[in-house]
Amino acid sequence: MAATGAGVLSPASCFSPLRRRIHAQLQPKVSVAARESVPATVLQSSTTTNGGSHNGRLEKRSEATRVGRKYDSVAKSEGQSSSSSSFGLKDYYEQSIGMMRSDDGGPPRWFSPLECGAPSSDSPLLLFLPELVKLIERTVRSENHRSPSRPIYLVGESLGGCLALAVAARNPDIDLMLILANPATCFSKSQLQPILPFLEIMPEQLHFGMPYLLSLLTGAPLRMVTATVEKGLLPLQQTIGELSKAIIDLSSYLSVLAEVLPGDTLLWKLRMLRSASAYANSRLHAVKARTLILSSGKDQLLPSREEGERLRGILPNCEIRKFSDSNHAILLEDGVDLVTIIKGCSFYRRAKVLDYASDYFPPSPSEFKKMYESCRWIEVATAPVMLSTLENGKIVKGIAGIPSKGPVLFVGYHMLLGLEVISLVSRFWAERNILVRGIAHPMLFEGSNGTVDVSAYDTLRVMGAVPVSGSNFYKLLSLNSHVLLYPGGVREALHRKGEEYKLFWPERSEFVRMAARFGATIIPFGAVGEDDLAQVVFDYEDQMKIPFLKDELEKMREGIAMLRTTVDGEIGNQDPHFPLLLPKLPGRFYYLFGRPIETEGRKLELRDRERTHEMYVEVKSEVERCMAYLKEKRENDPYRNILPRLIYQATHGFDCDVPSFEL
């Protein structure tokens, strides 16, 4: 788990020298147990009274300051800390050998890993829990007394998940946020349950083999060896050398494991798991905290996938994220970043109520790279062409006509399924270091009676999307953000057959006055290309004619917040559904950002309803003009179809910019 997102949370973890055990299977990489024998460059001790280290906090900055930094300088900064953010299982194992072998008889203690960076001044406390309930409870109450307006995050993996639930049940009045990674509340159904009575009667001479067996079940030894292969394509000789070293490390790992986890300690741990599981399950009804469950699909120790679904059905405010290819120690796996998960779930807040606008941290270079690569197929299939308009009215290739300084309001047409958003947001962030924050339907954040998997939209939330509301719109503009608004909303993105490029905007000028209040620059834009990608063959009207599908659509509607309920006609019909599409041989996406419309200094003028409506009509007409321009120009693009583009890329390089029409 990479330690990106420094400053988001104030992390601390807990270690008890009273019972020696292998921590590589119990803790995420942001929480490495602190002992005097561990290098000071890795760990920072903290007291047991306040629950964590609170020095070195990061000064809070406005969004414009945070996002406005140059992308290359951010990448350089992240590159300088890459040695700590790319730690693997072997690295943490090596750094914890002295800790595991030492037994100073001291009390349990909290520690804070330096690898996470300095927290901001108003960041909430995060506690990772492999320890006992009363110690955690004392720390939680102390922190709540010190900062009653901020939430406290409890991250529990396996046994720690049971402890987090127990603390939440015993303290329903404290503002807690629970993150449970493969919680051991399902111990009675696990492969560990039969081992307990067997271990109790097993001769002590045979205990030495049990740590090896449990280690193999977690998958940790295998990951230590395969991590070499996952580094990428290496020369054969270097690969053999790396594998040989990994095997030697593995043998050392297993020998230390057998030393620090003798039979009596293993028996004690299994009994503690059984007790903690029973205790937590008996108190689930008292848990009021918001809960995020991380479930592994290949957990060999616990039935975590099924347990996640069970807990989601019991806990009142619970959501789940599934990791189909992960093993039991999910937080130790490469590619699993807890900070990114928290941001993607909109699970981070600094006060009692989540503020989507200000409780947001832009993606790090590594986060953006990972998200961009997952959506790269859209860029390859559609080869987007972006044009912008300078202040003098000249249309140029690229996005040079977009102001770097906010607030800026993009207003445009929402293509089928909103596919144009991905290329638009990623291109602005990669090329101009401009974070475009979209205003999205609440369905992307709240779900719909389980019929909509909100985890599919985690990437949009990491990139700054917020639920549509007047207050969120106000806050984004007040932060000088670049805001993306689609007046047509769901009705445009899920349009019917034959409605391509038709605007479904309300009659009221909903956004002009708000933009004028902050002097925002309005940039109308058009996007075309959906008709070259797919065709709607079974739309909303067709689905409503089938009783079964009609019932499903009504059920989906009941579970989400509906918009424009007071607007009659098709514009007010914002019912979510999923149209059946007939794919086509991919064409190309085209974007044209029209001439910027300034509102600065026109606040008093635009208080007049007639003036406001005139500007609203101007923006709408400009969007239609941009789409008409693109539809005409694309007819002269020799690379509009994917086949000519592939031929061009085969001769000029796959990552080359494919030309389009002449301006």
N, C-alpha and C positions, 0 to 999 in steps of 0.2 A: 504494500500500500504506500504509494508515494505521499510525501508530506507536503503537498502543494497547498496553497491557500493560507499562508502564514498570516496571523493577525485576525483570523476569523473567530477563533475560539481560544480560550485559555486552558490548554489540556493539562491534566494531571492523572497519574495512575497510582496504583497501590500495590505494594509488595510485602509479603510477610516472610521473614526469615525463620519463623517458627516451624514452618513446613517447607522443606526444600522441594522444588519441582521445576520442571522444564517450562520456561516461560515462552519459548518460541511457538508453543501450541496454544497459548492462552491470550496473547496480547497483540494488538496491531502495531505497526511499525512506528506510529507516532507516540507509542507508550512503551519505552524500554525501561526496565526496572533500574532504579538508581541505587548504587552501592559505592562505597569508597574505592573499591577495586576497579570500577569501570572508568574509562578515560573521561576526563573532565570536559573534553571537547564534544562529547556526545550527550552528556547528561547534566542536568542542573537540579540540585537538591532543593526541596522546599519543606516547610514545617508540616507537622501533622495536625496543627490546630486550625489553620485557615483553609486547608483543602487544596492548596496549589500555589504556584508561584505567580505573583501579580506584578512583578517588576518588568521594566523594559517594554511598556505598552506602546502600541503604534498610534500615533496621532490621527484622529478622525479627519478625513478630508471630504470635500464635496465630490460628487460624481464626476463633474467636469475635470477636476484635478486628477482623480484616480484613473479615469479613462483616457485623459488627454495625453498621457505620457507616450513617448515614441515606442513603437512595437519592438524595434531592434534593441533598444536599451533594456526593455523588459526581458527580452530573450537572452540578452547578455547577462542580466542579473540572475535569471534562472539558471543559466549555464554555469555560473560561478558556484551555485549551490547544488549542482547536479550530483555531486558525490554523495550528498546526504539524502537527496530525493529519490535516488535510484538504488537504495540499499535493498539487498535481497535477503532471503532467509539465512543464508550462510553468514552474511555480515553480522546480523543481529545475534546469531548463535555464538559467533566468535567473541563478540563484545560482552556476552552474558555468561561466559564460562566461569570467570572468576566469581561473579555474583552467585551462580548456582552452587559452586563448590564451597563458598564461604558460609559460615554459620556463627554469627556473632551474638546470637541470642537476643538481639534487640527487638523492639516492638515493631508492629506494622507501621509503615510510613508511606506518605504520598511523595511523588516526585514529578518533575516537569521536564520533558525532553527538549533540549535546545534545538533539536532538528526542526521543530515546528515553527520556529521564529517567534518574534515578539508579538504578543496580542495587542489589539487596540484598546484604548482606554475604557470603552464601554462594552467590550466583548463579554459574553456570558461564559461561565465556567463549564468545562467538560471534564467529567471523571470517567476513566476507564476502569471497569470493575472486575478484578478477579478475587476480591476479598470479602470480608465479613460484613453483615448487615449493620451492626451497631457502629462500627467505625465509619462506614459510608454515611449512615444517618447523622452522626455527629458533624461530619464535614458538611453535609447538605444543609443542616439547620444553621450551622455557623455562617455559611455563605449566604443563605437566605436572609439571616438577620443583618448581615453586612450590606447586602444589595438586594432588598426585597422587590425591586422593580424589574430585575433581570431574571430570565429563566436559568435553570441549571440542567446541563446535559449529562445524562448517565448512559455510557456506552458499555454494554455488557455482552461478552462473547461466551457462549456455552454456559458454564456455571454463572458467569457474571450476568447473563440475561435473567436468571432466576433471582439474583440479588437485586438487580435493578427493579424488577417487578415487586419484590418484597418491600423495598424502600418506598416505592411509589404508593403501594397499598397502605403502608403505615403513615404516610404523610400526604394525604389527598389535598391538603390546603396549600402545599408548596408547589410553585410553578415548575414542574419537571418536564423534560423532553427526553424520552427513552429511545435509544437505538439498540436493538437486540439482534446480534449476529448469531444465527443458529442457536437460539436459546435452548438450554437443557431441560426445559419444562416437559419434554417428551422422554425423559430418561427411562420411564417404565416401559416404553416401546422400543428402546434402542438395543443395539448389540452389546452394550455395556452391562445391561441388567443381568443377563445370565452369567457374566463373568464374576459378579460379586459373590454369590454363594460358593462358586467354584474356588475362588481365591481364598475364601475363609477357611476351607478345609484342605487346601493345597499345602503340602510340606514346604517349609521355608526354603529348602534347597532348590526347589523348582521355580521360585519366584523370579529368578534372574531373567527368564525368557519373556515375561509379561510386558515389560516396557518396550521391547523390540516389536512385539505384536501390535500394541496400541499405536506405536509410532508408524508402523506400516499402514494401519487403518486410516490414520490422518492424512496420509499421502505426503508428509513432509520430506522423508528421505528421497522419494522419487522426484519431488520438485527441486531438491538440491542438485540432483544430477541433470535433469532436463533443462534447468535454467541456463546451462551452457549452450544448449542447442537453440534456445529461444533468443539468444543474443543476436542472431542473424547469421548470414552466410559468412563463415570464416574459412581461411585456408585450411586444408585437410590436416596439416601438421599441427597448426594451432588448435584446431578442434580436438584432436586426439590429446594434446597436452592439457587442454581445459577439462576434458572429461576425466582424465587420469587424476587431476587435482581434485575434481569434485568427488570422485570415488574415495580418495584418501580422506577428504573432509567428512564424507558420510560415515566412514568407519570411526573417525574420532567422535563425531556427533553421537553415534549409537553407544559408544563406550561410556561417554560422559552421561548420557541419558540413563544407562543402567546404574551408574554410580549415584546420581542425584534422585533417582526415582526407585528406591528399593521397594520390596514387596509390601512392607508395612505402610509406607507412604502412599503407595498406589491404592491399597485397601482403604486407607483413611480418605483418600480423595473420592473414591467411588461411593463410599458411605455418605460423604458430604454432598455429592451430586444427588444421591437419592433423597436425602433430607431436604436439600434446597429446592428440588423439583416439587416435592410434596407440599412444602410450605408455600411456595409461590402459587401453585395451582389452587390451593385452598383459599387464596385471597385475590384471585383475579377479578372478582366482582367489585372489589374496592378500588381498583386502579382507574383513575380519572385522567391520567397524563396522556398527552399525545404520544403515540408510539409509532416508530418506524422499524419494521422487521426486515432483516436481510437473510434470505433463505438460499442455501446452496442446493443445487440439484444432484450433486454427487457426493453428498456427505455420507461417509462410510460408518460413522459413529452414531449419528442420530438421524431419525426420519425428519429432517429439517424442512423439507418442502411441504409435507403434509401438516407439520406443526405450525408453520407460518399461516396456512389457511385456517387452521383451527383457532389460533389466537386472534386472527383478524375478525373472525365471526363472534368472538367473545368480548374483546376489548372495544370500548365505545368510540374511540378516536384513533383508529389504527389503519396504517397502510403498509404495503409490502413491496419489496423489490426482489426479484428473483434472479439468481445467477446460476444458470443451468449447468455450466461446466466447472463450477467451483467445488472444492472439497470442504472439509469441516473448518479448517483454520482459514476462513475466507479473507480475513483482514491482513493475512500475511502474503496473499497472492499478488503477483505482479499484475498490473492493470486494474486492480480494485483500489480506488482512491476514495477514502471516506469523506474527505472534504467535497469532492465533486458530487458524490451521492447526496450529501446534505444539501448542497446548492441546487441540484437537479430536482429534488423533492420539495423545494421551497420550505425546507425544514429549519432554516436558520433565521433567528430573530434575536434582537438585543433588548427588547422590552416585552411587556405583557401581551402586546398585540403585534402580529406580523405586519411590517410595512414593506410591501413589495418594491417600492421605489428606493428607499434608503437602506433597507436591510439586504443589500445586494453587493456582491463583489464580482468584478469582471473576470472572465476566464483567464487563466494563466496561459502562456504560450503552449505548454504541453497539453493542457485541457483542450484548447482550441484545435491543436493539431490532431488530437485523437478524435474529436467530434467531426472535424472536417474530413478526415479519412473515411469515417463511417458513412458520410454522405457524398463521397467523391463520385459515386456512380451517376448521380444526378448531373454533376458538372460534365462528366464524360459523355453522357447521353444527350445533353441539351446544348453544350458549348455556348454558354450565354454571351450575348453581345450587349454591352452596356454603353449607352450614350447619355450625355448630359448637356445642358444648355448654359452657356455663360451669361453674365449679366447683360451683355450687348445683344443677346438673342442668338448668337452663333452656336450651332450644335457641333459638339466634338465627341470623339471616341473616348471612352473611359468615363470616370466620375470626377474629373477636375472641376466641374461646375458646381460641386456640392460644397457649401461652406463648412470649414472645419470647426468653427465656433458655433455653439448652440445658444439658445434653443432652436432646433430645426424640426419642422413637422412635415413628414412625407405623407402625402395623401394620394391613394391610387386605387387601381382595379385589382380585385382579389381573384386570381386565376383558379381554375378547377383544383380543388383539394388544397389550395394555398401553396402549391409546389414552388412558386416563384420566390417565396420567402427565404428558402435555404440559400440559394445563390446570392440573393440580395444582401442578406445579413453577413454571410461569410466573406463576400467580396469587399464590402466596406471595412470590415475588421482587418482583413489581411493586407489590403492595399493602402488604406488611409488611416488605420488605427482609429476608426470611428465605430463606436458601439451603437448599433441601431436597436432600440428597445421597442419591441412590438406590443401593441395593445390587443390582447387575444380574448377569445370567448372563455367564460368561466368554466366551461366543460373541460378545458385542458388542465385545470387545476383541481377541480372537485370531483371529477368522474360522474358517473350516472348509474347509480344502483348496481355497480359492478359490470355494466354492459360496455363501458369504455375504459380501456386500460390507459390510465393517465401516465404510466411510466414511459409510454411511447413518445411523450412530449417533454421528457426531462431535458433533452438537449436545448429546446427552446427556452426553458426556464434558466438554464445555465447561461444562455446568451442574453438574458435580461427581459424576457417577456413578462408581462403583468396582466392580471385580469382586467377586463374593460370596466371602468367606473370613472365617474367624474373626479373623485378624489385622487385616484392613481394618475389620471391624465394631468391634473393640476400639479401633483408632486413631481412628475417627470419633467414638466416644463420648468418648474421652479429650480430644478437641479441642472438646467441648461443641457438637457439630454437631446439626442436625436431620436425622435419618436416616429414610429410607423403606425399609421392609422388607415383602416379600411372602412369607410362609411357603409359599404354594402354588406360587410360582415359575412355571416354564415350563408346568407341568401345568395351571395355571389359565388362563394367558394364551393357551394353545393347546389349549383344551378341545375335547371332542368334541361331536357334535350332541346337543342336549337337556340339556347340562350347565351352562347359564347359572346363575350365582350359586351354584354348588356349590363349597364349600371343599375343597381337597385339601391339608390341613395334616398334617404328620407327628405322630406320637403324642408324641414327645419335646418338652419345653419348651425349644427351642433358644435362645431369645432372652431369656427372663425373667431368668436368673441374670446374664447379661452386663449387662442394663439395671440390675439392682440393684447391681451392682458399682460403677457410676458414679452411682447415684442418679438415673437418667434417668426422665423422665415418659413413660409409655406412653400413646399416644392411638390407640385402635382406631377404624377408620373403614370405612364402606361406600361403594361407588360403583355406581350402576346406570345403565342406558341403552344398553348394548350391543345388547340385543334390539330396540331402536328404530332401530338403525343398519345392522345386517346380520345375516344368518342363515347359520350354517355348513351347507353342503350336501354337502361332500366332505371328510371329516376324516381323521385319522391311520389309523384302522382301515380306511377305504376305500382309502387309498393303499398300505397294506401288503399288500393283496390283489392289487395289480398288480405283476408281477415287476420291470419297469423302474423304477417309482417306489420299490419296496422297496430295490433296489440303490442308488438315489440317496440314500435316507434313511440307509442303513447307511454309505455313504461320508461323508455329512455328520457322522454320529455319530463316526466314527473321527478326524475332524480337530479335535474340541473336547474340552475337559475336561468329563467327565460328573459330575453331582452326585447325591448320595444313592444311590450304587451299592449300598450295604448295606441299603437299604430295599426291602422286597418290595411287590408289588402296584402299583396305579395311582399311588400317591403317589411311588414310586421311578421311575416311567416319565417321565423328563424329556427324551425324545427330541425334538429340534427338527424342525419341519416347517412347512409353510405351507398352512393349510386354504383350500379354495375357498369364497368367501363370495358370497352373494346380497345385493346392496345393497338397502336400503330407503329410503323417503323419510325423511330424518333426523328423529329425535326430539330428545331432550334428555338431557344428562348431569346426574346429581344426586349430590352428595357430602354425607355427614353424618359429621362428626368427633365421636366419642362423648366421654363424660365422661373427663377425664384421670385416669389411674391412677398414683399416686405410688409410687415405690420407694425414695426417699431415706429413710435410717434403717432400712431393712428388709433390709440386706445379710445379717446373721446369720440372720434369720428365713427368708429365701429360699434359704439353703443347704440347707434341708430339702427333699428331693425331693417330698414330699407337698404342702408349702406352695407350692412352685414350680409344681407341676402344677395346683393350684387356681387360681393366678393365670393360668396359661396358658389354662385352660378359661374363665375369666372374660373374658379378652381375646377369645377366639374367639367366645364367645356374644354379646359386645357388637358384634362385626363383623356377625354374622348379624342381630342386632336392628336395627342401623343400616340394613342392606339391606332388611329387611322394612318398616321405617318409610318408607323412600323409595319402595318399590314401591307402597305403599298411598297415600301422599300424592300421587304424581305423577298418579294417576287424576283428581285435582281441579285439575290445572294446565291452564288454558285455552290455554296457549301451549306445550304439550308438542310439538305438531307444528310443523314449520318454516314452513308456510304462514301460520298466524295470527301467528307471530313476525315474518315479513316484512311483513305488513300493519301490525303495530304499529310496526315500525321505520320504515316509509314515512311514517307520520304523526307520529312522535315523534323521528326522527333515527336514523341507522344505528348510531351509537355509544351509544345509550341502553341502560340496563339494562332488560331485558324482565322484567316481574313473573312470579311463579309462584303456587303455592298459598299459602293462609294457614296460618300455623303454629298 
